[in-house]
Amino acid sequence: MPIPGVTLFKVPVAIPAEMESAVAALRDSRGKMECLVRAYQLLTKKYRGYRLRTYTRILDALCSDLREIWRGSGFLHYTTLNYLLKILLVKSGHFRDEDIKFRWTFVWLISPHQYAKVRFAKGQWVAVDLFGRAFGIPFGNYAHGIHSGSLRAKGA
């Protein structure tokens, strides 16, 4: 079974119309960094991470229906968030598939965590942790080890 961001990495040819309108807005960006920041803001406004729900809603990670995922809001697994980021960036035309890499780390030294590294210029990469945003991890950084943000999500 394909799992977004774990076994499902390819950007689909067709995406839901609602998602296409977000992509159209990103196409108007003046460059890669502006596009990336706008995609980050869009996704962190619509979705968020919850540490406990990562475990209590583990089966949600198996959902690969983009229409169903995009229509929702609130909690998403970090793998799904990163997959959505990759789709938005590549479909915007500002990025190529190889400009977005998924990386694994450990939060609190025991819990696996995925974030994205995005190339925005030749030889320049930025870490993007959409899931960690809810815990105070800023754009350009990622949760790892004991550097994992606050214990409770903002607004939780």
Secondary structure, DSSP 8 states (H G I E B T S, - for coil): ---BTTTB-S--S---HHHHHHHHHHHT-SSHHHHHHHHHHHHHHHEE--HHHHHHTGGGGG---HHHHHH--EE--HHHHHHHHHHHHHHHTS--GGGEEEEEEEETTTEEEEEEEEEEETTEEEEE-TGGGGGT--TB---BBTB---SS-TT-
